[in-house]
Amino acid sequence: MKNFTLLLTFLFLSNYSFGQAENSGLDLVAVQNWSMFGRDTEIGVDKYFNKNVIHFGVSYFQNDALPGIDEGEHVYRARSFAQRLGLNFGYKRSIKLKNSDIELLPKLEIQVFDLGSVSRYEGNIINYANRVSINNSIGMDGKVKLYKKIYLIGGVEGGIILENNNDRIFNSLNDWGPFLWNMNINSSIGLMYRI
């Protein structure tokens, strides 16, 4: 994560230092995300530096654990308003298709929540009250112009969710010590306004 943060900082500063980009616009984004991590609504911004795009957003986590949890299932559960709030950081690369209003954006993104979770292991339901969960993903966004400065935005991505595991009750064969990990697939759709 430290290397990713350094990469984003370097790209941001290098583009800023060598003169303002010809496209230094700002997009305001509101999207709904669905994933194995859960469901959340995000409000964010995409800041352009030529073809490089830095993303920052705030998410509101919506899922609660369902009453019936299958054996081996692990679900995320917010128990307070503070646990429902998360932060998103990312880097995108803008690829505009010629003679069209379509823009593709390959991306790297990190989403961080301080959530609880619920697991079922050997018939026991285990509640973890407070765990930092980090969703790391690689994917692609697409933006299509709808009307003037309003765009439809959507995306797909995949990656790994890392969750601090210091309060674990059971050790397992795939125990990563202080971390629990799960694969993740994410899709999103929303609207964007270009300033």
ZAZARO-528356 format. One line per 5 residues: number of its first residue (from 1); their letters; for each residue x, y, z of C-alpha. Coordinates in Angstrom, 1 decimal. Layout:
REM ZAZARO-528356
NUM	A	X/Y/Z ~ ... .
***
This chain:
REM ZAZARO-528356
1	MKNFT	0.0/0.0/0.0 ~ 2.9/2.3/0.8 ~ 4.3/1.8/-2.8 ~ 0.9/2.5/-4.3 ~ 0.6/5.8/-2.3 .
6	LLLTF	4.1/6.8/-3.5 ~ 3.2/6.0/-7.1 ~ 0.1/8.2/-6.9 ~ 2.0/11.0/-5.3 ~ 4.8/10.9/-7.9 .
11	LFLSN	2.3/10.8/-10.8 ~ 0.4/13.7/-9.3 ~ 3.4/15.9/-8.7 ~ 5.2/15.1/-11.9 ~ 2.2/16.1/-14.0 .
16	YSFGQ	1.6/19.2/-11.9 ~ 5.3/20.3/-11.8 ~ 5.9/20.1/-15.6 ~ 3.1/22.5/-16.4 ~ -0.6/22.4/-16.2 .
21	AENSG	-2.2/19.6/-18.3 ~ -4.2/20.6/-21.4 ~ -7.1/18.6/-19.9 ~ -7.0/19.6/-16.2 ~ -10.8/19.1/-15.7 .
26	LDLVA	-12.7/17.9/-12.7 ~ -15.5/15.3/-12.8 ~ -18.0/15.0/-9.9 ~ -19.2/11.4/-9.6 ~ -22.1/9.6/-7.8 .
31	VQNWS	-22.1/5.8/-8.2 ~ -23.7/2.7/-6.7 ~ -21.2/-0.1/-6.1 ~ -22.1/-3.9/-5.8 ~ -19.4/-6.4/-4.8 .
36	MFGRD	-18.7/-9.4/-2.7 ~ -17.5/-6.9/-0.1 ~ -21.0/-5.4/0.0 ~ -23.1/-2.6/-1.4 ~ -22.2/1.1/-1.1 .
41	TEIGV	-23.0/4.5/-2.6 ~ -20.0/6.7/-3.4 ~ -19.6/10.4/-4.0 ~ -16.3/11.3/-5.5 ~ -14.1/13.4/-7.8 .
46	DKYFN	-11.9/12.5/-10.7 ~ -9.1/15.1/-11.2 ~ -7.5/15.1/-14.7 ~ -3.8/15.8/-15.4 ~ -3.6/15.2/-19.2 .
51	KNVIH	-4.4/11.5/-19.4 ~ -3.7/10.8/-15.8 ~ -6.7/10.8/-13.4 ~ -6.5/10.9/-9.6 ~ -9.7/9.7/-7.9 .
56	FGVSY	-10.9/10.4/-4.4 ~ -14.3/9.5/-2.9 ~ -16.3/8.9/0.2 ~ -18.6/5.8/0.4 ~ -21.6/4.9/2.5 .
61	FQNDA	-21.8/1.2/3.2 ~ -25.4/-0.2/3.1 ~ -25.3/-3.9/3.8 ~ -26.1/-5.6/7.0 ~ -25.4/-9.3/7.6 .
66	LPGID	-28.3/-11.5/6.7 ~ -29.9/-13.6/9.4 ~ -29.0/-16.9/7.7 ~ -25.3/-17.4/7.2 ~ -24.0/-20.5/5.5 .
71	EGEHV	-21.1/-22.6/6.8 ~ -17.8/-20.9/5.9 ~ -19.6/-17.7/4.8 ~ -18.1/-14.3/5.8 ~ -20.2/-11.1/5.5 .
76	YRARS	-19.5/-7.5/6.4 ~ -21.7/-5.6/8.8 ~ -21.7/-2.0/9.9 ~ -22.9/-1.5/13.5 ~ -22.7/2.3/13.6 .
81	FAQRL	-22.8/5.3/11.3 ~ -19.0/5.7/11.5 ~ -18.5/2.1/10.3 ~ -20.7/2.8/7.3 ~ -18.3/5.6/6.0 .
86	GLNFG	-15.4/4.6/3.9 ~ -12.7/6.3/1.8 ~ -11.7/5.5/-1.9 ~ -8.4/6.4/-3.6 ~ -7.4/5.6/-7.1 .
91	YKRSI	-5.4/6.2/-10.2 ~ -7.0/6.0/-13.7 ~ -5.6/6.5/-17.2 ~ -7.9/8.2/-19.7 ~ -8.3/6.7/-23.2 .
96	KLKNS	-10.8/8.7/-25.3 ~ -12.2/6.9/-28.3 ~ -11.8/8.9/-31.5 ~ -14.9/10.6/-33.0 ~ -17.1/9.6/-30.0 .
101	DIELL	-18.2/10.7/-26.5 ~ -16.9/7.5/-25.0 ~ -13.9/7.5/-22.5 ~ -12.3/4.3/-21.1 ~ -10.4/4.5/-17.9 .
106	PKLEI	-8.2/1.5/-16.8 ~ -7.8/1.9/-13.0 ~ -6.2/0.9/-9.7 ~ -8.4/1.6/-6.7 ~ -8.3/1.1/-2.9 .
111	QVFDL	-11.5/1.3/-0.7 ~ -11.1/1.4/3.1 ~ -13.8/0.8/5.7 ~ -13.6/0.2/9.5 ~ -16.4/-2.4/9.6 .
116	GSVSR	-17.5/-5.4/11.6 ~ -18.0/-8.8/10.1 ~ -19.9/-12.0/10.8 ~ -18.7/-15.6/10.1 ~ -20.0/-19.1/10.5 .
121	YEGNI	-17.4/-21.7/11.4 ~ -18.2/-25.2/12.5 ~ -21.8/-24.2/13.2 ~ -20.9/-21.3/15.4 ~ -21.8/-17.7/14.4 .
126	INYAN	-18.9/-15.4/15.2 ~ -19.3/-11.6/15.4 ~ -16.2/-9.4/14.9 ~ -17.0/-5.9/16.1 ~ -14.4/-3.7/14.5 .
131	RVSIN	-12.0/-4.6/11.6 ~ -10.3/-2.4/9.1 ~ -11.1/-3.8/5.6 ~ -9.2/-2.8/2.5 ~ -10.6/-3.6/-0.9 .
136	NSIGM	-7.7/-3.5/-3.5 ~ -8.8/-3.8/-7.1 ~ -7.8/-3.4/-10.8 ~ -10.5/-2.7/-13.4 ~ -12.0/-0.5/-16.0 .
141	DGKVK	-14.4/2.4/-15.9 ~ -16.3/3.8/-18.9 ~ -17.9/7.3/-19.4 ~ -20.5/8.0/-22.0 ~ -21.9/11.5/-22.6 .
146	LYKKI	-25.7/11.7/-22.1 ~ -26.4/15.5/-22.3 ~ -24.0/18.5/-22.3 ~ -21.9/17.9/-19.2 ~ -23.8/14.9/-17.8 .
151	YLIGG	-22.3/11.5/-18.3 ~ -23.2/7.9/-17.5 ~ -20.4/6.1/-15.7 ~ -20.0/2.4/-15.1 ~ -17.2/0.0/-14.2 .
156	VEGGI	-16.0/-3.5/-13.4 ~ -13.0/-4.6/-11.3 ~ -11.6/-7.4/-9.4 ~ -9.1/-7.8/-6.6 ~ -8.5/-8.8/-3.0 .
161	ILENN	-10.1/-7.7/0.3 ~ -7.6/-7.6/3.2 ~ -9.1/-7.5/6.6 ~ -7.2/-7.1/9.9 ~ -7.5/-10.5/11.7 .
166	NDRIF	-6.0/-9.7/15.1 ~ -9.2/-10.7/16.9 ~ -9.6/-14.1/15.2 ~ -11.0/-16.9/17.3 ~ -10.1/-19.9/15.1 .
171	NSLND	-6.9/-20.4/13.2 ~ -7.3/-22.0/9.8 ~ -4.9/-23.7/7.3 ~ -5.0/-20.5/5.1 ~ -4.3/-18.2/8.1 .
176	WGPFL	-2.3/-15.2/7.0 ~ -1.6/-14.2/10.6 ~ -2.8/-10.6/11.1 ~ -4.8/-10.6/7.9 ~ -7.8/-12.4/6.5 .
181	WNMNI	-8.3/-12.2/2.7 ~ -11.1/-12.7/0.3 ~ -11.4/-12.4/-3.5 ~ -13.6/-9.6/-4.7 ~ -15.5/-8.7/-7.9 .
186	NSSIG	-17.1/-5.2/-8.1 ~ -19.4/-3.5/-10.6 ~ -20.7/0.1/-10.5 ~ -23.0/2.4/-12.3 ~ -23.8/6.1/-11.8 .
191	LMYRI	-23.8/9.6/-13.1 ~ -21.1/12.1/-13.5 ~ -21.0/15.9/-14.0 ~ -18.0/17.5/-15.8 ~ -16.9/20.9/-14.5 .
***
